[in-house]
Amino acid sequence: MTVRHRPHFLALLAAACVLVGSALTVRAGEIDLTVVNIETPQGVKIWEPTSVVARRGDLIRLKLINRHADEHGYEIPAFGIKEVVEGNKTKDVVFMANKSGIFQIKCHLHPAHVVGQLIVLD
């Protein structure tokens, strides 16, 4: 099949691209993410996802969910975020990604827990 023999093929392809493009549209400038404290099969407690990617200037809203009985910390020192999420509770964190770079995310209550990264692109 050649495209010149099937002009309706181009119309269908264009329509498909528009539909796929609209399905992938994200509101620019805002990140809404649920981050859950889990325990890996090896017994390590982590916040999942471990990394967050944003653009400089984005408003970041995190819903932290702690699924354990004990409290856990969530800290991003470079942005002044230092929260304690009580056992089996949630906490909302909102901040502006006002500088670019790679920044550490950690549990300030349990330093042995696996840490992550906040990656803010220009």
DARAFEN-V479298 format. One record per residue. N is the residue number from 1. RES is the residue in three letters. SS is DSSP state (H for helix, E for strand, L for the rest). NEAR is the number of other ideal C-beta (glycine too) atoms within 8 Angstrom. D_LAST is the distance of its C-alpha to the last C-alpha in Angstrom with 1 decimal. Layout:
BEGIN
n=(N:N)
res=(RES:RES)
ss=(SS:SS)
near=(NEAR:NEAR)
d_last=(D_LAST:D_LAST)
END
This chain:
BEGIN
n=(1:2:3:4:5:6:7:8:9:10:11:12:13:14:15:16:17:18:19:20:21:22:23:24:25:26:27:28:29:30:31:32:33:34:35:36:37:38:39:40:41:42:43:44:45:46:47:48:49:50:51:52:53:54:55:56:57:58:59:60:61:62:63:64:65:66:67:68:69:70:71:72:73:74:75:76:77:78:79:80:81:82:83:84:85:86:87:88:89:90:91:92:93:94:95:96:97:98:99:100:101:102:103:104:105:106:107:108:109:110:111:112:113:114:115:116:117:118:119:120:121:122)
res=(MET:THR:VAL:ARG:HIS:ARG:PRO:HIS:PHE:LEU:ALA:LEU:LEU:ALA:ALA:ALA:CYS:VAL:LEU:VAL:GLY:SER:ALA:LEU:THR:VAL:ARG:ALA:GLY:GLU:ILE:ASP:LEU:THR:VAL:VAL:ASN:ILE:GLU:THR:PRO:GLN:GLY:VAL:LYS:ILE:TRP:GLU:PRO:THR:SER:VAL:VAL:ALA:ARG:ARG:GLY:ASP:LEU:ILE:ARG:LEU:LYS:LEU:ILE:ASN:ARG:HIS:ALA:ASP:GLU:HIS:GLY:TYR:GLU:ILE:PRO:ALA:PHE:GLY:ILE:LYS:GLU:VAL:VAL:GLU:GLY:ASN:LYS:THR:LYS:ASP:VAL:VAL:PHE:MET:ALA:ASN:LYS:SER:GLY:ILE:PHE:GLN:ILE:LYS:CYS:HIS:LEU:HIS:PRO:ALA:HIS:VAL:VAL:GLY:GLN:LEU:ILE:VAL:LEU:ASP)
ss=(L:L:H:H:H:L:H:H:H:H:H:H:H:H:H:H:H:H:H:H:H:H:H:L:L:L:L:L:L:E:E:E:E:E:E:E:E:E:E:L:L:L:L:L:E:E:E:E:L:L:E:E:E:E:E:L:L:L:E:E:E:E:E:E:E:E:L:L:L:L:L:E:E:E:E:E:H:H:H:L:E:E:E:E:E:L:L:L:L:E:E:E:E:E:E:E:L:L:L:L:E:E:E:E:E:E:L:L:L:L:L:L:L:L:L:E:E:E:E:E:E:L)
near=(5:5:8:5:5:9:7:6:9:9:8:8:8:8:8:8:8:8:8:8:8:7:6:6:6:4:5:4:7:9:10:5:10:6:13:8:14:9:7:8:3:4:6:8:13:12:14:8:8:10:9:14:6:12:9:11:7:12:10:14:11:12:11:14:10:14:7:10:4:5:9:15:13:16:11:12:10:9:9:7:10:8:10:7:14:7:8:7:7:8:10:8:11:7:10:7:16:5:7:7:6:6:12:10:14:11:13:7:7:8:6:3:11:7:9:13:11:15:10:14:8:4)
d_last=(43.8:42.3:40.0:42.5:45.2:43.1:41.4:40.9:38.8:36.1:36.3:36.0:33.0:31.2:32.1:30.9:27.5:27.3:28.4:26.1:23.1:24.1:24.6:21.0:19.6:17.4:17.0:13.6:12.1:14.6:15.1:18.9:19.9:23.3:23.4:26.9:28.7:30.8:33.2:32.9:36.2:36.2:36.4:32.9:31.2:27.5:25.0:24.2:21.5:20.7:16.9:14.5:11.2:9.0:5.8:5.4:8.7:10.4:14.0:15.1:18.8:20.5:24.2:25.5:28.8:31.1:33.9:35.8:38.7:37.2:34.2:30.8:27.9:24.2:22.2:18.6:19.6:16.3:16.2:20.0:20.7:24.2:26.3:29.6:30.4:34.2:36.0:35.9:33.8:30.4:28.0:25.1:22.0:19.6:16.7:13.5:10.2:9.8:8.2:5.8:8.3:11.3:13.8:17.5:19.2:23.0:26.3:27.5:31.1:31.5:29.7:31.2:29.2:26.5:23.0:19.6:15.9:13.1:10.0:6.8:3.8:0.0)
END
